[in-house]
Amino acid sequence: MSIFEAVILGAVQGITEFLPVSSSGHLVLFQRIFGISGDNLFFDTLVHGGTLIAVFIVLWKDIRVILKRIVQPLTAYLILGTIPAVIAALLFDEVIERVFFTGSFLGFAFLITAILLFSSEMLHRYSLNLVQTKKMNWIDALIIGILQAIAIIPGVSRSGSTLSGALFRRLDRDFAARFSFLLSIPAILGALILQAKDLLKGTGAPETGISPAALTAGVLTAAIVGFFSIKLMLKIVRERSLLGFALYTAILGILVLIDRLFSHIFF
């Protein structure tokens, strides 16, 4: 992987981590487009770390409130929302790595994201005609966490799944977006810890064939682009609809399936 390719992939990660279109799915797709072969899960995890830096910068006020008073409902909801993803990652780690590497489920996964975004947006609009938004409870956090666990599949958007879960449960749109981004912190940290474990065993960066310069360029690009992506997504969720993202992921899923089943250009 060249530095140029790392920068492009870092930018893709920075944009798509927070827009509900699946960053992992787009990384798989662009690696296929660039013809980058091999196991790039280590690089993908590190650029996720770059977007984690962006989360800390943009949402520092929210994070500081949590750190000042750890024992509070929001902390409990974040922990509860994280547990399903942890269980899924521990149980299906090898399966997810294989799916990530082959991209075998990518087209269907994009379609799942589209269905989640479309159905949650429409249901949220309809429900607000009947009742107002409500405050989060533990059932909301658990449902959002289960949807985040499903999003460990490349192509199923983590932010899209968690936003959809929050909208399904009639939570305030601005709070839904912020909770989704805060929930990404333990998810990304968990992935980094798993990769660090592999690195200590000698199975991490030295065998990826990616230079330190390319890794650094990818991570920095992901952090910078991610900063602006979070700000954009917060504005979109507050003021606009998710239906455009649903249409985009639906079209992308269909195109990936057509390529995988018929044309075989990238898959």
N, C-alpha and C positions, 0 to 999 in steps of 0.2 A: 504494500500500500504506500503510495507516494504521499508527500505532504499536501499536495493539491487535493488528492482524493480524501485525505483525512479532514481537511478544512471543509470540503463539501459535505462529507458525512456528519461532521460536527454541526454544521449549519442546519442540516436536515434534522438532526437530533434536537437542536435548540428550538426549532420551529414546531416540530411535531410532538414533542414531549407534552406540551401544554395545550396545543390545539387538539381536539378530540378525534384524531385520525390515525393513531398508533405510531409511536416513534420506532418501536422495535420492528414493526411491519415495514415501515419505510426504509429502515436501515438494511433489512434483508433485501428489499426491492432494489435499492440503489447499489448495493454490493453486487447484485446480479447484473445490473445495467453496466457497471464498471468492469465486470468480469473479475472481481476480487474473489479469489477462492480461498479455501481453508477455514479454520475455526477462528472467527473474529469476535467471539463472545466477550473476550477480555477487553478488546477495544470498545465494544458497544457498552459494556458496563462502565468503563472509565468516562466515556462521553456522557453517560447518564449522570456520573458524578459531577461533570461540568454544569449540567442543568440544576443539580442540587445546590451549587453555589448561587445560581440565580434565584432560587427559591428563598434562600436565606437572606439575600439582599433585598428583594422586593417585599417579602412578608416578614421582615425583621420585627416590626412593631407587634404583629400577632405572636411571633415566636417569643419575644421578650415578655409579653403578658403571661404566656404559659410558663416560662422559666421563673418568673417572679412568684407565681403561685401554682406549683406543680399539682397540688391536690385540688382539682376542680373538675366539673363535668366534661369540659372539652378534652382534657387530658385522657380521661377514661374512655371517651368516644374514639379518640385517635388510637388508643391501645386496642380497643375492641375491634375497630375497623381494620387493624393491621393483622390480627391473629389469623383470619382465614387465608391470607396471602402467604403467611409464614408456613402454615400447615401444607398448603398446596406446593410451595417451593421445596419443602423438605421431602414430600412424598413423590413429586414428579420431576425432580431436578434433571435427571438424565433424559427423560422423555422430552422435556422442554428444550434442552440443548439440541437434541436430535431434530425436533421440529424447527427450531431456529436455524439450524445449519442447512436443512433441506428446503425449507419454505413450503413444505408439502400441504399445509393447511391454510396458507396465506390468503387465498381468494375467499374461502368460506369465512375466515376470521374477519376480513374487511366487511363482509356482508353482515356478520353478527353485529359489528360496531354500528353499521348503518341502521339496522333494525332497532337497536337500543336507543340511538339518538332520536330517530323519528318517533318511536312509540312514546318515549319519555317526554319529549317536547309537546306532542299532541295531548297526552294525558295531563300534563301540567297545565296547559292552556285551558283544557276542559274543566279540570278540578277547581281552578281558580274562579270559575263562574259559579261554583257551588259553595266553596269554603275558602278562607284566606290561608296564607302560608302559616306554618306552625313551627314551634321550636323543636330542635332535635331531641330524640330520646334514644335509649339503648337499642331498640329494635331498628331504628333508622341506621345507626352506626353499623350494626351487624349486617344488614342487607347491603349497605354500601361496601362493606368489607368483603362480602361474598362475591360481589360483582368485580371488585378489584382482584380477587383471587383468580377469577376466570380470565382476567386480562394478562395473566402471565403467558398466555398463548400469543405469539407474535402475530400482529394484525388486529387483535382485539385491543382497542385503545384503553389504557388505564384511566386517563383523565376523562375520556368519554364514558366509560363504565361507571366511574364514581359520580360523575355529574348526572348521568342518567338515573342512578340510584337515588340521588338526592332529589331530583325533580319528580321521580315516581312517588317519593314520600312527601311531596308538597313543601319542601324546604325553600327558604328564601334563596333567590338565584345568586345574589352576591355571596351569601354565606356558603352556598353549595360550591361555588368556585374556589373560595378560600380554603374550605375544608378539604376539597380534592387536592389542592396543591400542598397543603400541610401534610396530608396523608401520604404524599409522595416521598416525604423525608425518610420515614422508617423503611419504606419499600426500597428506595435506592440504597440507603445505608446497608440494608440486609444483603442486597446483591453485591455490594462492594466487599462486605465481610466474607461472603462465600468465595469471591474471587481472590481475596487476600489469603484465604485458607489454601486455595489451589496454588497460589504463588509461593507460599511457604513450603509446599511440597515439591516445588520445582516444575509445576505444570502451567505456570501463568505466562507472563510476558516473554520470557526468553524463547519460547517455542512458537510465538505467534508470527514472527518474521516482520513485525512492525517496528520501525525505528523509534527511539525515544522522541525525536523531533516531530515525527508524525503524530505520536500519541499526545504530545504537548499541544500541538497545533489544533488537533481535534477537540481536546478538552476545553481549551481557551475559547475556541469558536463557539462551542456548545453553550458555554457560560454566558458569553456576550449576547448571542442571538436569543438564548433562553430568557434573558432579562427582559428584552423587548417583547418576546412572545407572551410572557406572563401578563404584562401590562395590557397587551392587546386583548388577550383572552378574557381578562377580568372585565374589560369594557364591553366585549361582545356578549358575554353571558348576562351582564346587567341590562344591556340596551337592545340586544338583537336576539335572533333565533339560532338554534342549532341545526335547523333543517338543511342549510347549505352544506354543512359538514356531512350530514346523513347522505345527501345526494352524491357528494364527492366520493365518500368511501364505498357507496353502492356501485358507482361507475368503475372505480378502481378495482373492486372485488370481481366484477364481471370481466374486466379486461385481463386480470391475472388468471382467472379460470379459463378464459378463452386461450390464453397463451399456454397454460399448463396442459390443457386437453388437446389443443389442435396445432397452434403455430410453433410452439417450443422455441421461441426466440430467446427467452431469458430463463425459462424453467423446463 
